[in-house]
Amino acid sequence: MALKATIFKAELQISDMERGHYQTYNLTLARHPSETDQRLLIRLLAFALNADQALNFTRGLSTDDEPELWHKNLSNEIELWIELGQLDEKRLRRACGLAKQVIVYLYAERSASVWWSQQQEMVQRFSNLQIVMLSVVGDSQLESLAQRNMSLHATIQDNQVWLSDDQQSVTIDIQNWFP
């Protein structure tokens, strides 16, 4: 018998000083059985960093032909394609061919550095690609914020995100690796 996704509800208040975007979103996220709480929250962070009424979560891990998040225009063209983790060249090429802008968020710094050293030369040909490293500052545990019903606040300023609930706060550094 196949395991089913776990549903998470999040009220996410975003204060993005970089873009001047201040909004509260009520989001529903489905966590695939193989997905960790850390990865779930990285998806939520990716949403916060690109928040827009037209930005949507997709079926993600359960399908190969969709990113984690995307923003489609009224003509159903993909304006923004957002991926998490270390993609292979074929998937990067496909994403860059289908979307006007592609952002890949990396989050496992040690393995991401190895992946980046192997892919750095290849990605130079994609003018619509951005690679961003998200790393938690200090000993904080991002996954400790994951609850089935979450009320979180994300403050984005000076290449950092402060993600907090009523009891704890986690700081995440944002490093642009490409371009």
N, C-alpha and C positions, 0 to 999 in steps of 0.2 A: 504494500500500500504506500502510495506516495505521500510525503509530508506536505502539509499546506503552509502557505505563507502566514506569518504573524503580522497582524495589523497594528500599527502605531498611529496615534493621533498627536499632532503637535500644533500648539499655538506658538507661532514664531514672530516675535517683535523684532523688526530690523531697524537699526539706526546706522545707515551707511553714510559716514561723513565724506567718503571719497566721491560718491556719486550723488549725494544729496537726496538719498532715497530713504524715506521713513514710512514704514507700513507694517501692519500686522497681518499675518497670513495664517489661516487655519488649514493645515495640511494633513493628508492621510498618506502614510507610507506603508508599503507592504515589504516586510523583510523576508527574503527568500530563505529557506531552511539552511542553506550553506553560507549565508551572509552573517558577519559578526556585528555586534553592536557598534564597534568602532567604524566599520564601513557604512553602516546605516547613518551614523552621525556625520560622516564625511559627505554623504549625499545631501544631508540637510545643510551642511556648510556650503556646499557647491550651490545649492539653491539660494542661500542667503547672499552669497557673493555676486549672484547674477539675477537677483529677484526682479520679477516682472510679472504682470498679470497673465501674460501669454506663455510663461515658462512652466513646463509640465514634467512630472515624473513619468517615465515610461515603464514598460514591463521589465526593463533592466536585465538582471541576470537570467531571467527565464527565456530570453530571446536573443538571437545573435544579430538581428538586423536593426536593432534600435539602441540608442545610447542610454545613459542613466537618466538624463534630462534633455529636453529640447524645447526650442522656441520656434514655432512655425508661424508664418505670416498668413494673411487671409487667403492667399493663393495656394496655400499648403506647401510652400517652399520652406526649407529648413534654414532659418536665420542663424541659429546657434545650436551646436551639437556638443554636449558635455559628457565626457567619459571619466571614469575613475580607474586609477591603477596603471599598470605597465602593459600597454597595448603592443601587439605585433605590427609589423610593417603593413601587412595587408589590411588590417582594420583601420589603421591611421590613414592609409591611402584612400580607402572607401569613404571614411568620414569626411576627409578634406575635399573629396570629389562631390559629395552630396550637400554639404552645408557651406554657407557663406563664411561662418566662423566656427572653429573647433577649439575647445579648451579641454586639456587633459589635466586632471588634478591627481598628483602623486601624493602618497601619504605614508608609506613605509620607507623611511629615509635611507636605511642601509641598502636594501635591495633596489630602491629607486635610483641610487647613485650608480650602481652597477649597470642597471638598465640604461640610464642616461648616457653613460660612457660608451655603450654599444650602439645607441640610436642617434647620438648627437649629429653625426655627419649626414645620416639619411634624412633627418627632419628638415634640413636646410632648404630643401626644394618646396616646402609647403608655406606659402605666404599667408595662409589663413589659419595657421596653427599657433596655439599658445600652450606652453607647458608650465604648470604651476606646482610648486612643492608646498604642501601644508604640513607643518610640523608643530606638535604640541610642545609648549615651553615648560621646562621643569619636570617635576614628577607627577604632574596632574594626569588623570586618566579620563580621556574624552568619553569613553564608553560608560563611565559612571553617571553620565547625564541621561542615558537612554532609559526611558520608562514607557510603558504602554500608552499613558496619557501624559504628555509633556507640555510644560509652559516654559518656553525658553526666550531669552533675549540675546540678540547678536548685535554687538557694536563693532563696526568696521572702521578702522582709522590707522593711518601710518603703517600699512602693510602688516596689520595684525587684526585678529578677530578675538573679541572677548565673548565667549559663549557661556551663559550662566542660567541657572534656575534659582529658586528661592534659597538654596543652601550652599551652593558651590559655584565656582567660576573656573573656566579653563581658558588659557591664552594660547592662540594658534598663530604662529608666524606664517606669513605668505611670502614665498620667494619665487619670483618669475625666473624660470630657467631658460625659456625661449619664447619669443625672440629676445 
